[in-house]
Each structure stands twice: as C-alpha cells, then as structure tokens.
Amino acid sequence: MPRERLERVNRSIRRRFDDIIEDAFHHACMTGDLDTAIELTELLERKLARWRQAHGTDSRQETPQLNAMREEIALRLQERGEEPG
C-alpha cells in the first residue's frame, strides 16, 4: 500500500477511535456514571500524550473534543457539589 494511503487510513482509524471514546463518554455522563466519564477523558489525554511523545513535538494543540469533555466533567462535579480535581 502506498505510504500516503496508509497514512490516510491510519488518520481515519485514529479519528474513529476518538469518536468511540467520545460517544462512550457522553453515554457515561447521561447515565450518571461520572467515574467512567473521568476515566475515558484520562484515556483520551494519555492517547494524546503518546502521540506527542511519538512525534517529538508539543505543536499539536489540545483538541476541542478533549476540552469539552473536561468542561462537562467540571459541570457535572459542580452539580454534585464536588470540586474538579
């Protein structure tokens, strides 16, 4: 398979994996499973950190998806009377 095509396929697979994590995160939030939502956010954070390490750069910005997940967790914790930690 040509390198360009393989890179395009890999990007697509990574994107779908991120979408699956995000879908599971939203399901956890809707069902009140905040612990799982936090763990899924941490999973996505670790995935992003590995990407940065593998590519030797910090140039990739935080994803809006990850920021939205963090904000949702903070809001849900606030609703429960807890502080984000």
DRENTI-489689 format. One line per field, with one value per residue: residue number from 1; residue in one letter; x, y, z of N, C-alpha, C in turn. Coordinates in steps of 0.2 Angstrom, whole numbers, plus 5000, padded with zeros to 4 digits. Each point is the difference from the previous one (the first is absolute). Example, Ala and Ser with C-alpha at 12.3 -4.5 7.8 and 13.67 -1.06 7.14 Angstrom:
DRENTI-489689
resi <- 1 | 2 .
resn <- A | S .
n.u <- 5066 | 4998 .
n.v <- 4972 | 5005 .
n.w <- 5039 | 4996 .
ca.u <- 4996 | 5004 .
ca.v <- 5006 | 5006 .
ca.w <- 5000 | 5001 .
c.u <- 5004 | 4996 .
c.v <- 5006 | 5005 .
c.w <- 5000 | 5003 .
END
This chain:
DRENTI-489689
resi <- 1 | 2 | 3 | 4 | 5 | 6 | 7 | 8 | 9 | 10 | 11 | 12 | 13 | 14 | 15 | 16 | 17 | 18 | 19 | 20 | 21 | 22 | 23 | 24 | 25 | 26 | 27 | 28 | 29 | 30 | 31 | 32 | 33 | 34 | 35 | 36 | 37 | 38 | 39 | 40 | 41 | 42 | 43 | 44 | 45 | 46 | 47 | 48 | 49 | 50 | 51 | 52 | 53 | 54 | 55 | 56 | 57 | 58 | 59 | 60 | 61 | 62 | 63 | 64 | 65 | 66 | 67 | 68 | 69 | 70 | 71 | 72 | 73 | 74 | 75 | 76 | 77 | 78 | 79 | 80 | 81 | 82 | 83 | 84 | 85 .
resn <- M | P | R | E | R | L | E | R | V | N | R | S | I | R | R | R | F | D | D | I | I | E | D | A | F | H | H | A | C | M | T | G | D | L | D | T | A | I | E | L | T | E | L | L | E | R | K | L | A | R | W | R | Q | A | H | G | T | D | S | R | Q | E | T | P | Q | L | N | A | M | R | E | E | I | A | L | R | L | Q | E | R | G | E | E | P | G .
n.u <- 5004 | 4998 | 5006 | 4998 | 4999 | 5006 | 5003 | 4996 | 5001 | 5007 | 5000 | 4997 | 5004 | 5005 | 4997 | 4999 | 5006 | 5002 | 4996 | 5002 | 5006 | 4999 | 4998 | 5005 | 5003 | 4996 | 5000 | 5006 | 5000 | 4997 | 5004 | 5003 | 5003 | 5001 | 5001 | 4996 | 4996 | 5002 | 4999 | 4994 | 4999 | 5002 | 4996 | 4996 | 5001 | 5000 | 4994 | 4997 | 5002 | 4998 | 4995 | 4999 | 5001 | 4996 | 4997 | 5002 | 4994 | 4999 | 5001 | 4998 | 4995 | 4998 | 4996 | 4995 | 5000 | 5006 | 5001 | 4995 | 5003 | 5005 | 4997 | 4998 | 5006 | 5003 | 4996 | 5001 | 5007 | 5000 | 4997 | 5005 | 5002 | 5003 | 5007 | 5001 | 5003 .
n.v <- 4994 | 5005 | 5003 | 5004 | 4994 | 4997 | 5006 | 5000 | 4994 | 5001 | 5006 | 4996 | 4995 | 5004 | 5004 | 4994 | 4998 | 5006 | 4999 | 4994 | 5002 | 5005 | 4995 | 4996 | 5005 | 5002 | 4994 | 5000 | 5005 | 4998 | 4995 | 5006 | 4997 | 5005 | 4994 | 4996 | 5005 | 5000 | 4994 | 5001 | 5006 | 4996 | 4995 | 5004 | 5003 | 4993 | 4999 | 5006 | 4999 | 4994 | 5003 | 5005 | 4995 | 4997 | 5006 | 4999 | 5002 | 5006 | 5000 | 4994 | 5004 | 5002 | 4995 | 5003 | 4994 | 5000 | 5007 | 4998 | 4995 | 5003 | 5004 | 4995 | 4997 | 5006 | 5001 | 4994 | 5001 | 5006 | 4997 | 4996 | 5006 | 4998 | 5001 | 5002 | 4994 .
n.w <- 5000 | 4996 | 5001 | 4995 | 4996 | 5002 | 4999 | 4994 | 4999 | 5002 | 4997 | 4996 | 5001 | 5001 | 4995 | 4997 | 5002 | 4999 | 4994 | 5000 | 5001 | 4995 | 4995 | 5002 | 4999 | 4995 | 4998 | 5002 | 4997 | 4995 | 5001 | 5001 | 4995 | 5005 | 5004 | 4996 | 5001 | 5006 | 5001 | 4996 | 5004 | 5005 | 4997 | 4998 | 5007 | 5003 | 4996 | 5002 | 5007 | 4999 | 4997 | 5004 | 5004 | 4997 | 5000 | 5006 | 5001 | 5002 | 4994 | 5002 | 4999 | 5006 | 5000 | 4996 | 4997 | 5001 | 4997 | 4995 | 5000 | 5000 | 4995 | 4996 | 5001 | 4999 | 4995 | 4998 | 5001 | 4997 | 4995 | 5001 | 5000 | 4995 | 5001 | 4994 | 4999 .
ca.u <- 4996 | 5004 | 5000 | 4995 | 4993 | 5000 | 5000 | 4993 | 4996 | 5001 | 4996 | 4993 | 4999 | 5001 | 4994 | 4994 | 5001 | 4998 | 4993 | 4998 | 5001 | 4995 | 4993 | 5000 | 5001 | 4994 | 4996 | 5002 | 4998 | 4992 | 4997 | 5003 | 5006 | 5005 | 5007 | 5001 | 5001 | 5007 | 5005 | 5001 | 5004 | 5007 | 5002 | 5001 | 5006 | 5006 | 5001 | 5003 | 5007 | 5004 | 5001 | 5005 | 5006 | 5002 | 5002 | 5005 | 4998 | 4995 | 4996 | 4993 | 4996 | 4995 | 4995 | 4994 | 4997 | 5003 | 4998 | 4993 | 5000 | 5002 | 4995 | 4994 | 5002 | 5000 | 4993 | 4997 | 5002 | 4997 | 4993 | 5000 | 5003 | 5007 | 5004 | 5004 | 5007 .
ca.v <- 5006 | 5006 | 5003 | 5006 | 4997 | 4997 | 5005 | 5002 | 4995 | 5000 | 5006 | 4999 | 4995 | 5004 | 5004 | 4996 | 4998 | 5006 | 5000 | 4995 | 5003 | 5005 | 4998 | 4997 | 5005 | 5003 | 4995 | 4999 | 5006 | 4999 | 4995 | 5002 | 4996 | 5005 | 4997 | 4998 | 5006 | 5003 | 4995 | 5001 | 5006 | 4999 | 4996 | 5005 | 5004 | 4996 | 4998 | 5006 | 5000 | 4996 | 5003 | 5005 | 4997 | 4996 | 5004 | 5005 | 5007 | 5003 | 5005 | 4998 | 5003 | 4996 | 4999 | 5003 | 4994 | 4999 | 5005 | 5000 | 4994 | 5003 | 5005 | 4996 | 4997 | 5005 | 5002 | 4995 | 5000 | 5005 | 4998 | 4995 | 5003 | 4998 | 5004 | 4997 | 4999 .
ca.w <- 5000 | 5000 | 5007 | 5001 | 5002 | 5006 | 5004 | 5000 | 5003 | 5007 | 5002 | 5000 | 5005 | 5006 | 5001 | 5002 | 5007 | 5004 | 5000 | 5004 | 5007 | 5002 | 5001 | 5006 | 5005 | 5000 | 5003 | 5007 | 5003 | 5000 | 5005 | 5006 | 5002 | 4999 | 5000 | 4993 | 4996 | 5002 | 4997 | 4993 | 4998 | 5001 | 4995 | 4994 | 5001 | 4999 | 4993 | 4997 | 5002 | 4996 | 4994 | 5001 | 5002 | 4994 | 4995 | 5003 | 4999 | 5004 | 4995 | 4999 | 5005 | 5003 | 4995 | 5002 | 5003 | 5007 | 5005 | 5001 | 5005 | 5007 | 5003 | 5002 | 5007 | 5005 | 5001 | 5003 | 5007 | 5003 | 5002 | 5005 | 5006 | 5001 | 4997 | 4995 | 5002 .
c.u <- 5005 | 5000 | 4995 | 4993 | 5000 | 4999 | 4993 | 4996 | 5001 | 4997 | 4993 | 4999 | 5001 | 4994 | 4994 | 5001 | 4999 | 4993 | 4997 | 5000 | 4996 | 4993 | 4999 | 5000 | 4993 | 4995 | 5001 | 4997 | 4992 | 4998 | 5003 | 5006 | 5006 | 5007 | 5002 | 5002 | 5007 | 5005 | 5001 | 5003 | 5007 | 5003 | 5002 | 5006 | 5006 | 5002 | 5004 | 5007 | 5004 | 5001 | 5006 | 5007 | 5003 | 5002 | 5005 | 4998 | 4994 | 4996 | 4993 | 4996 | 4995 | 4994 | 4994 | 4996 | 5002 | 4998 | 4993 | 4999 | 5002 | 4995 | 4994 | 5001 | 4999 | 4993 | 4996 | 5002 | 4997 | 4992 | 4999 | 5003 | 5008 | 5004 | 5004 | 5007 | 5004 .
c.v <- 5006 | 5004 | 5005 | 4997 | 4997 | 5005 | 5003 | 4995 | 5000 | 5006 | 4999 | 4995 | 5004 | 5004 | 4996 | 4998 | 5006 | 5001 | 4995 | 5002 | 5005 | 4998 | 4996 | 5005 | 5003 | 4995 | 5000 | 5007 | 5000 | 4995 | 5001 | 4996 | 5005 | 4997 | 4998 | 5006 | 5003 | 4995 | 5000 | 5006 | 4999 | 4996 | 5004 | 5004 | 4996 | 4999 | 5006 | 5001 | 4995 | 5002 | 5005 | 4997 | 4996 | 5005 | 5006 | 5007 | 5001 | 5004 | 4998 | 5003 | 4995 | 5000 | 5004 | 4994 | 4999 | 5005 | 5000 | 4994 | 5003 | 5005 | 4996 | 4997 | 5005 | 5002 | 4994 | 4999 | 5006 | 4999 | 4995 | 5004 | 4998 | 5004 | 4996 | 4999 | 4997 .
c.w <- 5000 | 5007 | 5001 | 5002 | 5007 | 5006 | 5001 | 5004 | 5008 | 5003 | 5001 | 5006 | 5007 | 5001 | 5002 | 5008 | 5004 | 5000 | 5005 | 5008 | 5002 | 5001 | 5007 | 5006 | 5001 | 5003 | 5008 | 5004 | 5000 | 5005 | 5007 | 5003 | 4999 | 5001 | 4994 | 4995 | 5001 | 4997 | 4993 | 4998 | 5002 | 4995 | 4994 | 5001 | 4999 | 4993 | 4996 | 5002 | 4996 | 4993 | 5000 | 5001 | 4993 | 4994 | 5002 | 5000 | 5005 | 4995 | 4999 | 5006 | 5003 | 4995 | 5004 | 5004 | 5007 | 5005 | 5002 | 5005 | 5007 | 5003 | 5002 | 5007 | 5005 | 5002 | 5004 | 5008 | 5004 | 5002 | 5006 | 5006 | 5001 | 4996 | 4995 | 5003 | 4996 .
END
